[in-house]
């Protein structure tokens, strides 16, 4: 294009670099101000204090011992051979009446199944979709080999998923299995206990309280706190352990401040801290490499609740090198063994407990219990932020898809015109097409980098949970800073585009002076029709010469701005 353009019969010079800077800079500052304000408005207060908490154990040896004045020969793990039978139970969900036909495996000590008065235990699943056949085979056999009747059951899920699990309903379902064991002639109905792990420790307190006659409970890696607080702790701690940039913590804060109840999901604020659920003899087992549970705060909270209802019979064990499910090594590998002595310890504890013997060992033993940060019990649902977040993410997704459809259509039109003798395919003013493509691709490349960084953190967290050692941070550290730089660069590029639009509009006479507006109004009055010329000079297109081109530019611009708002929502504009 020429460096000068006629307007109103006068040659109009193109803007020089200083004028372009003076126009683009305010636009840049306004856009950055908007995006920075969004980042600060969606910031969630977060405190890691107290940090590096420790509970020193009373003994390093985790063995469980009892005073046995009568010299009774106590069975141990492996004392009896185990036989297995199965049955089916209709598990009812009280809130809806749904029925789940569940498979139950019953393990019994061989040769004692006809005896009366055997103790028993029901095993309760952690997260996922465990079944009677693929869960608890080793520990259930361990307990049965010491004279217990044990029941493993398909996890009660009905029509629920991981995010809307019915915890009170699950407590009722496991209670049905407890009642089934009590109905067996070989079982002493007053000596039926629970073995709960991870997620099911949110359920067991309700079952203990509602049943009123549970004899004992073994809690493996208990979560203790509400899902919002327990999971918020776990994810924040693991982000730090894997070496993620502190900026990524903003994601954790926002995710666990979501008001899920707005969408009919109430489990985030499910309250599992039922003191009556700890009113019975309790064995708590942790692994020192467990990166999911708040062990120090958990121990204190369990003891506080137990003591508040008059129960001082709480035994705590922390096993070195063991992970969240008390396994040694990487859970990604098959056949990883349980922690040394754990199987013997919990079996010996249960054997002595159902016989009413007095313990002689330390109540808390094993490796020192440590915790890197405090549980964020101050986290609450942020309704306004949640609504805004949903709106902007849905808008970004919709606009991005529409912009892709426009881009595909533009490509097809371009190919068509090139193969059919030319013509206006898109009609964008020279310069805009190249800039639009470049900035759009750059913004979407940032989105991919963002996904790659978060995805890498999640993958490393999964490996950490399985028991693998942390790796060098690499991309999950520097990518946050790279994204912040790219964000500022892209905003500057967009400000230059808008500045270029204003320059083109000025040269084409669309940025009119008051005198020119009055002349246009006068012309409308004289002719009785709209005027598209200013004093005889055709204004020409600013963005594109076709409606499709204008729509393509506007849709793409809105889509990219929505993406910038998404980045702002997650805190990328806090420098």
VEXDREN-2710 file (C-alpha; in Angstrom, 1 decimal):
% VEXDREN-2710
k/r/px/py/pz
1/UNK/0.0/0.0/0.0
2/UNK/1.1/3.6/-0.6
3/UNK/2.5/5.6/2.3
4/UNK/-0.1/8.3/1.9
5/UNK/-3.9/8.1/1.3
6/UNK/-6.3/10.7/0.2
7/UNK/-9.1/11.8/2.5
8/UNK/-11.4/14.6/1.7
9/UNK/-9.2/15.3/-1.3
10/UNK/-6.1/15.7/0.9
11/UNK/-3.2/13.4/1.0
12/UNK/-3.2/11.7/4.5
13/UNK/0.2/10.5/5.7
14/UNK/0.4/7.1/7.4
15/UNK/1.1/7.2/11.1
16/UNK/4.8/7.2/12.2
17/UNK/6.1/4.9/14.8
18/UNK/5.7/7.3/17.7
19/UNK/2.0/7.9/17.0
20/UNK/1.5/4.1/16.7
21/UNK/3.2/3.6/20.0
22/UNK/1.1/6.4/21.6
23/UNK/-2.0/4.6/20.4
24/UNK/-1.0/1.0/21.1
25/UNK/0.5/1.6/24.6
26/UNK/-2.8/2.7/26.2
27/UNK/-4.6/-0.2/24.6
28/UNK/-1.9/-2.5/25.9
29/UNK/-2.2/-1.1/29.4
30/UNK/-6.0/-1.3/29.4
31/UNK/-5.9/-5.0/28.3
32/UNK/-3.2/-5.8/30.8
33/UNK/-5.2/-4.0/33.5
34/UNK/-8.3/-6.0/32.7
35/UNK/-6.5/-9.3/32.7
36/UNK/-4.4/-8.5/35.8
37/UNK/-7.6/-7.5/37.6
38/UNK/-9.2/-10.8/36.7
39/UNK/-6.2/-12.7/38.0
40/UNK/-6.2/-10.8/41.3
41/UNK/-10.0/-11.1/41.7
42/UNK/-9.9/-14.8/41.4
43/UNK/-7.0/-15.2/43.8
44/UNK/-7.8/-17.5/46.7
45/UNK/-6.1/-16.9/50.1
46/UNK/-3.8/-19.7/51.0
47/UNK/-1.6/-20.4/54.0
48/UNK/0.8/-23.3/54.3
49/UNK/1.4/-22.8/58.1
50/UNK/2.2/-24.6/60.2
51/UNK/5.0/-26.2/58.1
52/UNK/7.3/-29.1/58.8
53/UNK/5.2/-30.6/61.7
54/UNK/6.5/-33.7/63.4
55/UNK/5.1/-36.2/65.8
56/UNK/7.8/-38.3/67.4
57/UNK/6.9/-41.9/68.0
58/UNK/7.5/-43.7/71.3
59/UNK/9.3/-46.7/69.8
60/UNK/10.8/-47.6/66.5
61/UNK/9.5/-51.2/66.8
62/UNK/5.9/-51.5/65.4
63/UNK/5.2/-54.9/67.0
64/UNK/1.9/-55.1/68.9
65/UNK/2.1/-56.9/72.2
66/UNK/-0.5/-57.7/74.9
67/UNK/-0.4/-58.8/78.5
68/UNK/-1.5/-62.5/78.6
69/UNK/-1.7/-63.5/82.3
70/UNK/-3.7/-66.6/81.4
71/UNK/-1.0/-67.9/79.0
72/UNK/-3.6/-68.3/76.3
73/UNK/-2.1/-69.5/73.0
74/UNK/-3.0/-66.7/70.7
75/UNK/-3.4/-67.4/67.0
76/UNK/-1.2/-65.5/64.6
77/UNK/-1.1/-64.8/60.9
78/UNK/-0.8/-68.1/59.2
79/UNK/-2.1/-70.2/62.1
80/UNK/-5.0/-71.6/60.1
81/UNK/-5.5/-72.5/56.5
82/UNK/-8.2/-70.5/54.8
83/UNK/-11.3/-71.6/52.9
84/UNK/-13.3/-69.3/50.7
85/UNK/-17.0/-69.3/49.9
86/UNK/-19.1/-66.7/48.1
87/UNK/-22.6/-65.3/48.1
88/UNK/-24.6/-62.4/46.7
89/UNK/-26.2/-59.5/48.5
90/UNK/-28.7/-56.9/47.3
91/UNK/-27.1/-53.6/48.5
92/UNK/-29.8/-50.9/48.9
93/UNK/-29.2/-47.2/48.4
94/UNK/-31.6/-45.6/51.0
95/UNK/-31.9/-42.2/49.2
96/UNK/-33.1/-43.6/45.9
97/UNK/-34.1/-47.2/46.6
98/UNK/-31.6/-48.4/44.0
99/UNK/-30.4/-52.0/44.3
100/UNK/-26.9/-53.2/43.5
101/UNK/-26.5/-57.0/43.2
102/UNK/-23.1/-57.4/44.9
103/UNK/-20.7/-60.3/45.0
104/UNK/-19.3/-61.2/48.5
105/UNK/-16.3/-63.4/49.2
106/UNK/-16.3/-65.0/52.7
107/UNK/-13.0/-66.3/54.0
108/UNK/-13.0/-68.5/57.1
109/UNK/-10.3/-70.4/59.1
110/UNK/-10.4/-73.9/57.9
111/UNK/-11.5/-76.3/60.6
112/UNK/-13.1/-73.6/62.7
113/UNK/-16.0/-72.7/60.4
114/UNK/-18.5/-74.8/62.4
115/UNK/-17.4/-73.2/65.7
116/UNK/-19.5/-70.5/67.4
117/UNK/-18.1/-67.2/68.5
118/UNK/-15.5/-66.4/65.8
119/UNK/-14.6/-62.7/65.4
120/UNK/-15.2/-61.2/61.9
121/UNK/-14.4/-58.2/59.8
122/UNK/-15.8/-56.4/56.7
123/UNK/-13.3/-54.8/54.3
124/UNK/-14.2/-51.3/52.9
125/UNK/-12.8/-50.1/49.6
126/UNK/-10.8/-47.0/48.8
127/UNK/-11.2/-44.9/45.7
128/UNK/-12.1/-46.5/42.3
129/UNK/-14.3/-49.5/41.6
130/UNK/-12.9/-52.4/43.5
131/UNK/-14.7/-55.7/43.6
132/UNK/-14.8/-58.6/46.0
133/UNK/-12.5/-60.6/43.7
134/UNK/-9.7/-58.1/43.1
135/UNK/-9.4/-56.3/46.4
136/UNK/-8.0/-57.2/49.9
137/UNK/-7.1/-60.7/49.0
138/UNK/-3.8/-60.7/51.0
139/UNK/-5.0/-58.8/54.1
140/UNK/-8.3/-60.6/54.3
141/UNK/-6.5/-64.0/54.0
142/UNK/-4.1/-62.8/56.7
143/UNK/-6.9/-62.0/59.1
144/UNK/-8.8/-65.2/58.4
145/UNK/-5.6/-67.3/58.9
146/UNK/-5.6/-65.9/62.5
147/UNK/-9.2/-67.2/63.2
148/UNK/-11.4/-64.4/61.8
149/UNK/-14.3/-64.7/59.3
150/UNK/-13.8/-61.9/56.7
151/UNK/-16.0/-60.5/54.0
152/UNK/-14.9/-58.6/50.9
153/UNK/-17.7/-57.1/48.8
154/UNK/-18.1/-55.3/45.4
155/UNK/-17.8/-51.6/46.1
156/UNK/-21.3/-50.1/46.5
157/UNK/-21.5/-47.5/43.7
158/UNK/-25.0/-47.9/42.2
159/UNK/-25.4/-45.2/39.6
160/UNK/-22.8/-42.8/41.1
161/UNK/-19.4/-41.8/39.8
162/UNK/-16.2/-40.8/41.6
163/UNK/-17.4/-37.2/42.0
164/UNK/-20.9/-37.9/43.4
165/UNK/-20.4/-41.0/45.5
166/UNK/-23.1/-41.6/48.1
167/UNK/-21.1/-41.9/51.3
168/UNK/-24.1/-42.2/53.7
169/UNK/-25.6/-44.7/51.3
170/UNK/-22.3/-46.6/51.3
171/UNK/-22.2/-46.7/55.0
172/UNK/-25.7/-48.3/55.0
173/UNK/-24.5/-50.9/52.3
174/UNK/-21.5/-51.9/54.3
175/UNK/-23.7/-52.2/57.3
176/UNK/-25.7/-54.8/55.4
177/UNK/-22.6/-56.8/55.0
178/UNK/-21.9/-56.5/58.7
179/UNK/-25.4/-57.8/59.4
180/UNK/-24.8/-60.7/57.0
181/UNK/-21.7/-61.7/59.0
182/UNK/-23.6/-61.4/62.3
183/UNK/-26.2/-63.8/60.9
184/UNK/-23.6/-66.5/60.3
185/UNK/-23.7/-69.2/62.9
186/UNK/-19.9/-69.3/63.2
187/UNK/-19.7/-65.5/64.0
188/UNK/-20.0/-63.8/67.4
189/UNK/-22.2/-60.8/66.5
190/UNK/-20.5/-58.6/69.1
191/UNK/-17.1/-59.2/67.6
192/UNK/-17.5/-57.8/64.1
193/UNK/-15.1/-55.1/63.1
194/UNK/-14.1/-53.0/60.0
195/UNK/-11.0/-52.7/57.8
196/UNK/-11.3/-49.3/56.0
197/UNK/-8.8/-47.7/53.6
198/UNK/-8.4/-44.2/52.2
199/UNK/-11.7/-43.0/50.8
200/UNK/-13.7/-45.4/52.9
201/UNK/-12.4/-43.8/56.1
202/UNK/-14.8/-41.0/55.2
203/UNK/-17.6/-43.6/55.4
204/UNK/-16.5/-45.7/58.4
205/UNK/-17.3/-43.1/61.0
206/UNK/-21.0/-43.0/59.9
207/UNK/-21.2/-46.8/60.0
208/UNK/-19.7/-47.0/63.4
209/UNK/-22.0/-44.3/64.8
210/UNK/-25.2/-45.7/63.2
211/UNK/-24.5/-49.4/64.0
212/UNK/-23.5/-48.8/67.6
213/UNK/-22.0/-52.3/68.0
214/UNK/-18.9/-52.4/65.8
215/UNK/-16.2/-54.1/67.9
216/UNK/-13.0/-52.5/66.3
217/UNK/-11.7/-50.8/63.3
218/UNK/-8.4/-50.8/61.3
219/UNK/-7.9/-47.5/59.4
220/UNK/-5.3/-47.6/56.6
221/UNK/-4.2/-44.1/55.6
222/UNK/-7.3/-42.4/56.9
223/UNK/-8.2/-39.1/55.2
224/UNK/-9.9/-37.7/58.3
225/UNK/-10.8/-34.2/57.0
226/UNK/-13.5/-33.2/54.5
227/UNK/-12.7/-34.0/50.8
228/UNK/-12.2/-30.3/50.1
229/UNK/-9.6/-29.9/52.8
230/UNK/-8.0/-33.4/52.6
231/UNK/-7.7/-33.3/48.8
232/UNK/-6.6/-29.7/48.8
233/UNK/-3.8/-30.6/51.2
234/UNK/-2.8/-33.6/49.2
235/UNK/-2.6/-31.9/45.8
236/UNK/-0.9/-28.7/47.1
237/UNK/1.7/-30.8/48.9
238/UNK/2.4/-33.0/45.9
239/UNK/2.7/-30.0/43.6
240/UNK/5.5/-28.8/45.8
241/UNK/7.2/-32.3/46.1
242/UNK/7.4/-32.8/42.3
243/UNK/8.9/-29.3/41.9
244/UNK/6.1/-27.5/40.2
245/UNK/6.5/-23.7/39.9
246/UNK/4.8/-22.0/42.8
247/UNK/2.6/-20.2/40.2
248/UNK/0.9/-23.5/39.5
249/UNK/-0.3/-23.5/43.1
250/UNK/-2.9/-21.0/42.0
251/UNK/-4.6/-23.8/40.1
252/UNK/-4.9/-25.9/43.3
253/UNK/-6.4/-23.0/45.2
254/UNK/-9.0/-22.2/42.6
255/UNK/-9.9/-25.8/41.9
256/UNK/-10.5/-26.6/45.6
257/UNK/-12.5/-23.3/46.1
258/UNK/-15.1/-24.4/43.6
259/UNK/-18.7/-24.3/44.7
260/UNK/-19.6/-27.8/43.4
261/UNK/-22.9/-27.8/45.1
262/UNK/-24.1/-25.4/42.4
263/UNK/-23.9/-28.4/40.1
264/UNK/-25.5/-30.9/42.4
265/UNK/-22.2/-32.3/43.7
266/UNK/-22.0/-32.1/47.5
267/UNK/-19.2/-34.4/48.4
268/UNK/-16.5/-31.8/48.5
269/UNK/-17.9/-30.5/51.8
270/UNK/-19.0/-33.9/53.1
271/UNK/-18.2/-33.9/56.9
272/UNK/-16.5/-37.1/58.0
273/UNK/-15.3/-35.8/61.3
274/UNK/-17.9/-37.7/63.4
275/UNK/-16.5/-38.1/66.9
276/UNK/-18.7/-41.2/67.6
277/UNK/-17.0/-42.9/64.7
278/UNK/-13.8/-43.1/66.8
279/UNK/-15.5/-44.4/70.0
280/UNK/-14.2/-47.9/69.5
281/UNK/-10.7/-49.5/69.6
282/UNK/-8.9/-48.1/66.6
283/UNK/-5.7/-49.2/64.8
284/UNK/-4.3/-46.4/62.5
285/UNK/-1.6/-47.3/59.9
286/UNK/0.4/-44.8/57.9
287/UNK/3.3/-45.1/55.4
288/UNK/6.2/-42.6/55.7
289/UNK/6.1/-42.2/51.9
290/UNK/2.4/-41.6/51.8
291/UNK/2.1/-38.3/49.9
292/UNK/-1.7/-38.1/50.1
293/UNK/-2.7/-37.9/53.8
294/UNK/-2.1/-35.2/56.4
295/UNK/-0.6/-37.5/59.0
296/UNK/0.3/-35.1/61.8
297/UNK/-3.0/-33.2/61.7
298/UNK/-4.8/-36.5/61.1
299/UNK/-3.3/-38.2/64.2
300/UNK/-4.1/-35.1/66.3
301/UNK/-7.7/-35.0/65.0
302/UNK/-8.3/-38.7/65.5
303/UNK/-7.0/-38.6/69.0
304/UNK/-9.0/-35.5/69.8
305/UNK/-12.3/-37.0/68.5
306/UNK/-11.7/-40.3/70.2
307/UNK/-10.9/-38.7/73.6
308/UNK/-13.9/-36.5/73.3
309/UNK/-16.2/-39.6/73.4
310/UNK/-14.2/-41.3/76.1
311/UNK/-12.0/-43.6/73.9
312/UNK/-8.3/-43.8/74.7
313/UNK/-7.8/-47.1/72.9
314/UNK/-6.1/-45.7/69.7
315/UNK/-3.0/-47.5/68.4
316/UNK/-0.9/-45.7/65.7
317/UNK/1.8/-47.1/63.5
318/UNK/3.9/-45.4/60.9
319/UNK/5.8/-47.7/58.5
320/UNK/9.0/-46.5/56.9
321/UNK/9.3/-46.5/53.0
322/UNK/5.6/-47.5/52.7
323/UNK/3.2/-45.5/50.4
324/UNK/-0.5/-44.6/50.7
325/UNK/-1.7/-48.2/50.5
326/UNK/1.2/-49.5/52.7
327/UNK/3.1/-51.0/49.8
328/UNK/6.8/-50.9/49.3
329/UNK/8.2/-49.5/46.0
330/UNK/6.4/-48.3/42.9
331/UNK/2.7/-49.3/42.7
332/UNK/3.0/-49.2/38.9
333/UNK/4.9/-52.5/39.2
334/UNK/3.0/-55.7/39.9
335/UNK/3.4/-57.7/43.1
336/UNK/4.7/-54.8/45.3
337/UNK/4.7/-56.2/48.9
338/UNK/3.0/-54.7/51.9
339/UNK/5.2/-52.9/54.4
340/UNK/7.4/-55.1/56.7
341/UNK/5.5/-56.3/59.8
342/UNK/2.3/-54.4/58.8
343/UNK/0.4/-57.7/58.2
344/UNK/1.6/-59.2/61.4
345/UNK/1.0/-56.0/63.4
346/UNK/-2.7/-55.4/62.4
347/UNK/-3.5/-59.1/62.8
348/UNK/-1.9/-59.3/66.2
349/UNK/-3.7/-56.1/67.3
350/UNK/-7.1/-57.5/66.1
351/UNK/-6.5/-60.9/67.8
352/UNK/-5.7/-59.3/71.2
353/UNK/-8.4/-56.7/70.9
354/UNK/-11.3/-59.2/70.4
355/UNK/-10.0/-61.1/73.4
356/UNK/-10.1/-58.1/75.6
357/UNK/-6.3/-58.2/76.4
358/UNK/-4.4/-55.2/77.7
359/UNK/-1.7/-53.9/75.3
360/UNK/1.8/-53.6/76.6
361/UNK/3.6/-51.9/73.7
362/UNK/3.8/-48.3/72.7
363/UNK/0.5/-46.7/71.5
364/UNK/2.4/-44.9/68.7
365/UNK/5.4/-46.5/67.1
366/UNK/7.4/-46.7/63.9
367/UNK/9.0/-43.9/61.9
368/UNK/8.5/-40.3/63.0
369/UNK/5.4/-38.9/61.6
370/UNK/6.0/-35.8/59.5
371/UNK/3.9/-33.3/57.5
372/UNK/5.2/-30.6/55.2
373/UNK/2.3/-28.1/55.3
374/UNK/-0.9/-27.5/57.3
375/UNK/-4.3/-28.7/56.2
376/UNK/-6.2/-25.8/54.5
377/UNK/-9.2/-26.0/56.7
378/UNK/-10.1/-22.4/55.9
379/UNK/-10.9/-23.3/52.3
380/UNK/-14.5/-22.6/51.4
381/UNK/-16.6/-22.5/48.3
382/UNK/-16.4/-19.3/46.3
383/UNK/-19.7/-19.1/44.5
384/UNK/-19.1/-16.0/42.4
385/UNK/-15.7/-17.1/41.2
386/UNK/-17.1/-20.5/40.3
387/UNK/-19.9/-19.0/38.2
388/UNK/-17.5/-16.7/36.5
389/UNK/-15.0/-19.5/35.9
390/UNK/-17.7/-21.7/34.3
391/UNK/-19.0/-18.9/32.1
392/UNK/-15.5/-17.9/30.8
393/UNK/-14.4/-21.5/30.2
394/UNK/-17.6/-22.4/28.3
395/UNK/-17.4/-19.2/26.3
396/UNK/-13.7/-19.9/25.5
397/UNK/-14.5/-23.4/24.4
398/UNK/-17.5/-22.4/22.3
399/UNK/-15.7/-19.4/20.7
400/UNK/-12.6/-21.5/20.0
401/UNK/-14.6/-24.2/18.2
402/UNK/-16.5/-21.6/16.2
403/UNK/-13.2/-19.9/15.3
404/UNK/-11.8/-23.3/14.1
405/UNK/-14.9/-23.8/11.9
406/UNK/-14.4/-20.3/10.4
407/UNK/-10.7/-21.1/9.8
408/UNK/-11.5/-24.3/8.1
409/UNK/-14.2/-22.5/6.0
410/UNK/-11.7/-19.8/5.1
411/UNK/-9.2/-22.4/4.0
412/UNK/-11.8/-24.1/1.8
413/UNK/-12.8/-20.7/0.3
414/UNK/-9.1/-19.9/-0.3
415/UNK/-8.5/-23.1/-2.1
416/UNK/-11.7/-22.7/-4.1
417/UNK/-10.8/-19.3/-5.3
418/UNK/-7.3/-20.3/-6.2
419/UNK/-8.5/-23.2/-8.3
420/UNK/-11.4/-21.4/-9.9
421/UNK/-9.9/-18.3/-11.4
422/UNK/-9.5/-16.0/-8.3
423/UNK/-11.8/-13.7/-6.5
424/UNK/-12.2/-12.6/-2.9
425/UNK/-12.0/-15.6/-0.6
426/UNK/-11.8/-13.8/2.7
427/UNK/-11.3/-10.2/1.7
428/UNK/-9.1/-9.2/4.8
429/UNK/-7.3/-6.0/4.3
430/UNK/-3.6/-6.7/3.4
431/UNK/-1.6/-7.2/6.6
432/UNK/-4.4/-8.4/8.8
433/UNK/-4.6/-11.9/7.5
434/UNK/-0.9/-12.6/8.4
435/UNK/-1.1/-10.9/11.7
436/UNK/-4.4/-12.7/12.6
437/UNK/-3.0/-16.1/11.8
438/UNK/0.3/-15.4/13.7
439/UNK/-1.3/-14.2/16.9
440/UNK/-4.1/-16.8/16.9
441/UNK/-1.5/-19.6/16.5
442/UNK/0.7/-18.1/19.2
443/UNK/-2.3/-17.8/21.7
444/UNK/-3.3/-21.4/21.0
445/UNK/0.3/-22.6/21.4
446/UNK/0.2/-21.0/24.8
447/UNK/-2.9/-23.0/25.6
448/UNK/-1.1/-26.2/24.6
449/UNK/2.0/-25.3/26.7
450/UNK/-0.4/-24.7/29.7
451/UNK/-2.0/-28.1/29.2
452/UNK/1.4/-29.7/28.8
453/UNK/2.7/-28.2/32.0
454/UNK/-0.4/-29.2/34.1
455/UNK/-0.5/-32.6/32.4
456/UNK/3.2/-33.2/33.3
457/UNK/2.6/-32.2/36.9
458/UNK/-0.4/-34.6/37.2
459/UNK/1.6/-37.5/35.6
460/UNK/4.5/-36.9/38.1
461/UNK/2.0/-36.8/40.9
462/UNK/0.5/-40.1/39.9
463/UNK/4.0/-41.6/39.8
464/UNK/4.8/-40.1/43.2
465/UNK/1.6/-41.6/44.7
466/UNK/2.6/-45.0/43.2
467/UNK/5.9/-44.7/45.1
468/UNK/8.3/-43.4/42.5
469/UNK/11.0/-40.9/43.5
470/UNK/10.6/-37.2/42.4
471/UNK/12.4/-36.2/39.2
472/UNK/14.1/-32.9/38.3
473/UNK/11.4/-30.3/37.8
474/UNK/12.4/-29.2/34.3
475/UNK/9.5/-28.0/32.2
476/UNK/7.0/-27.9/35.1
477/UNK/9.1/-25.1/36.7
478/UNK/10.1/-22.9/33.8
479/UNK/6.9/-23.2/31.8
480/UNK/5.0/-20.9/34.1
481/UNK/7.4/-18.1/33.6
482/UNK/7.4/-18.7/29.8
483/UNK/3.6/-18.6/29.8
484/UNK/3.7/-15.3/31.7
485/UNK/6.1/-13.8/29.2
486/UNK/4.1/-15.1/26.2
487/UNK/0.9/-13.6/27.8
488/UNK/2.4/-10.2/27.9
489/UNK/3.8/-10.5/24.4
490/UNK/0.5/-11.6/23.0
491/UNK/-1.4/-8.8/24.7
492/UNK/1.1/-6.3/23.2
493/UNK/0.6/-7.9/19.7
494/UNK/-3.2/-7.6/20.1
495/UNK/-2.8/-4.0/21.1
496/UNK/-0.8/-3.4/17.9
497/UNK/-3.6/-5.0/15.9
498/UNK/-6.2/-2.8/17.4
499/UNK/-3.9/0.2/16.9
500/UNK/-3.6/-0.8/13.2
501/UNK/-7.4/-1.0/13.0
502/UNK/-7.6/2.6/14.3
503/UNK/-5.0/3.7/11.9
504/UNK/-6.8/2.2/9.0
505/UNK/-10.1/3.7/10.1
506/UNK/-8.5/7.1/10.4
507/UNK/-7.0/6.9/7.0
508/UNK/-10.3/5.9/5.5
509/UNK/-12.2/8.7/7.2
510/UNK/-14.1/6.7/9.8
511/UNK/-12.6/8.5/12.7
512/UNK/-14.3/11.8/12.0
513/UNK/-14.0/15.2/13.5
514/UNK/-17.2/17.0/14.8
515/UNK/-17.2/19.1/11.6
516/UNK/-17.2/16.0/9.5
517/UNK/-20.0/14.4/11.5
518/UNK/-22.1/17.5/11.0
519/UNK/-21.4/17.5/7.3
520/UNK/-22.5/13.8/7.1
521/UNK/-25.7/14.6/9.0
522/UNK/-26.5/17.5/6.7
523/UNK/-25.9/15.2/3.7
524/UNK/-28.3/12.6/5.1
525/UNK/-31.0/15.3/5.5
526/UNK/-30.5/16.5/1.9
527/UNK/-30.5/13.1/0.3
528/UNK/-32.7/11.2/2.6
529/UNK/-30.4/8.2/2.6
530/UNK/-27.3/6.9/4.4
531/UNK/-24.0/8.4/3.3
532/UNK/-21.0/6.1/2.8
533/UNK/-18.7/8.8/1.6
534/UNK/-17.2/11.7/3.4
535/UNK/-17.1/14.8/1.1
536/UNK/-16.9/12.6/-2.0
537/UNK/-14.1/10.2/-0.8
538/UNK/-14.9/6.4/-0.5
539/UNK/-14.0/5.2/2.9
540/UNK/-13.1/1.7/1.8
541/UNK/-12.9/-1.4/4.0
542/UNK/-11.1/-1.3/7.4
543/UNK/-10.9/-5.0/8.2
544/UNK/-12.2/-6.9/5.2
545/UNK/-14.1/-6.3/2.0
546/UNK/-16.5/-9.3/2.7
547/UNK/-18.9/-9.9/5.5
548/UNK/-17.3/-13.3/6.0
549/UNK/-13.9/-11.7/6.4
550/UNK/-15.2/-9.3/9.1
551/UNK/-17.0/-12.1/10.9
552/UNK/-13.9/-14.2/10.7
553/UNK/-11.8/-11.5/12.3
554/UNK/-14.3/-10.7/15.0
555/UNK/-14.9/-14.3/16.0
556/UNK/-11.2/-15.1/16.1
557/UNK/-10.4/-12.0/18.1
558/UNK/-13.2/-12.8/20.7
559/UNK/-12.0/-16.5/20.9
560/UNK/-8.4/-15.4/21.6
561/UNK/-9.5/-12.8/24.2
562/UNK/-11.6/-15.5/25.9
563/UNK/-8.4/-17.6/26.1
564/UNK/-6.6/-14.7/27.7
565/UNK/-9.4/-14.4/30.2
566/UNK/-9.0/-18.2/30.9
567/UNK/-5.2/-17.7/31.5
568/UNK/-6.1/-14.7/33.8
569/UNK/-8.5/-16.8/35.7
570/UNK/-5.8/-19.3/36.6
571/UNK/-3.4/-16.5/37.8
572/UNK/-1.0/-16.1/34.8
573/UNK/-1.3/-12.3/34.9
574/UNK/0.0/-12.1/38.5
575/UNK/3.6/-11.0/38.1
END
